[in-house]
Amino acid sequence: MRRVTPSRIDVFLGRTDPSELHDWAADGYRSREDYLFWSRRICGLACLQSLLHGWTDIRLPMRELLSKALDRGCYVMEPQGKVQGLIYRPFMAWISSQFGFKCQLVENVPIQKSARAVRPGQALIASVSPEIRDPSTCEPRRGGHLVLIHEVHGRTVRFHNPSGYSHNADSASLPMHVFERFHARRGILVSATP
């Protein structure tokens, strides 16, 4: 984990190897290196896995979900090893056909408006800054990470954060005006049934 201070100096908070904290083989990864490469790039699939666990009886290892997503063009590997993704439209088509979810693209919509659609049986995969796990971050960038908004109460957003710290990963909550600072004004509204 690392954090950028207001003076833009990187501060390393820990040097624990994530592969030592996670049973990557049980998730279907072929090697520790395979896990380390993909674990930082599959926040959208972690959101999907949460939906599958919450709304269906489908239990797929993460690496199997990743293989299916790669086959469907949800991620694109460039020749130099860079990954493009999660690419929304192929992802939406895939999870609609494979799992029966209804998807709606959300673009250029503030969280105050898009979050209104979140209710039982609906969730919003929202594009945010990975810095959202530290809400006191000054001038965060927007986008680059996905979280799953599963509940909205008044002006509070509750969400799963695949890269959150242990105390704020499963069900973090933020006031909507704070969440908005990190929000890229895009995402995917997912419904359990069409």
N, C-alpha and C positions, 0 to 999 in steps of 0.2 A: 504494500500500500504506500502511496505517496500523496503528498498534498502540496499545493502551491500556496505559499504565504502571500499576503497582500503585496509584498515587495517583489513577488514573482520568483522567489527562491524555492527550489524543490526541497522539501523536507521528507526524508524517508521515515515512515512510522514503524516499519517492520520488514524483516527480510525472510519471513517464513515462506518456504517453497509451497505454493498452493497444492502441488501434487501430493504433498505429505499430509494434507488436511482432507483430501477427498479420495474416495475409492474409485479412481478413474477406470479401472478394469471392469467394475460392476456396471458402469455407465456405457460399456461397450467400446471404449477407446482401445486402439491397437497398441498404444505405447504411451509412456509418460509424456513424450514430446508431442504426440498427437493431441493429448489432452491439453497441455500447456498452450499449444498454438490456437486451438479452437475455443477454449474456455473464455477467452477475453472477447470473443466475436459473436457469441450466440445468445445474447440477452433476449432477442426476440423469440428464440426457440424455448428459452426458459419460461417466458410468458406463455407460450403455447402449451408447454408441459403443465403449467399450473392450471390452465383452462381444461386440458384433458383430464387431469386428476380431479378437478372440481365438478365437471359437467358430464363426464363419461366414465366408463369402466376401462378405457384404453390406458395401458401402461407400457410405454416404449422407452428403452434406454435412450439417453440423450444422443449418443453417437448414431443410433438408428434413425432418430428424427433428423439429425444433421445429414445423413446420407440421402434420405428422401428429399430434404430441402435442396440439397445440391443437385440432385437429379431433376428437380422441377425448376431450376434456375433462380431460386431464392437467394443464393449466394453465387458469386462468380469469382473464380480464382484467376488472377492475372498471371501472365508468364513469369513476372519477377517475384511472385509469391504473395502479392497484396490481395486482400479479399474485398470485394464489393458486396455489400449487403447489410442488412436484410433488404431485399428489393421487394417493395410492397405489393405490386400487382401480381407477380407470380406467386408470392406467398398467399395472398388472398384467394387466388384461384385454387391453389393446392389445398388449403385447409377447408375450403368450401366443398371441393369434390371428395377429399379424403375423409373428412370428419363431419361433414354436414353443417358446419358453422356458416352463418350468414355474415358477410363482411361489408363494411362501408368505409371507403377512404375518407379521411378527414385531413383537409389541407387549408392552411391559412385561417385557422379558427382558434380563437383564444380558449384557454382551458375553462373559463367561466361558462362558455357556451357548449363546448364539446362534452364536458363532464356531466351536463344535464341529462344526457342520454344513458348514463350508467345507472342501471337498476338491476334487480335480480334477473339473472339470465343474460346480462349484457356486461361487457367490460371494455375498457379502452386501453389498447397498447399504445402508449404515448411516447413520443420522441422527446427526450430531455438531455440535459448535460449529465455526464457521469458524476459531476460534482454535487449532484442533488443529495448524495449521502451525507454531505456536510452543508446543511442549509445556511450556515453563516458565511459561506464563500461570497466574497465581494466580486461583483461583475463577472458572473459565470458565463461561459459560452453556452450556446443553445444547441441541442442535438448531439448525436453521436452515441446515444445509449437509449435503450427502451425499458420502460417499466410498465407494469400492469395495474391500471386503476380498476379496483374491484368494488369500490364503495365511495359514495359522496354523501356527507351529512352536512347540510347547510353550506357553510363555506370552508369545509374541511375535506381534503382528498385523502383517501386511504389507498395504499398501493403496495404491491410486491416489488421489491427492488433486487434483481438478480445479482447486483454487485454491492449490495448494502453490507454494512457491518452486521454482526450477529444480532445486535439489539434493534436494527431497523431494516432488516431484509424482508422478513415474511409479511409484516403488516405495518409499514411505516405510515405516518400521517403528517400532513403539513397543511397549514392554512392555504387556501387557494391562491392568495396574493403572493405567497412565498413560492409555491409550486410554479406559478407563472414566470418567475424570474429565470427558471431553468428550462421551461417548456419551449419547444421549437414550433409550436402551433400546427403540428401534424401528427398523424397516427392512424390507427385502424380501430374502428368500432366493431366488436365481435359479438354476435348473438348466438346463444346456444342452439336455437332452432330457427329455421327460415321463416 
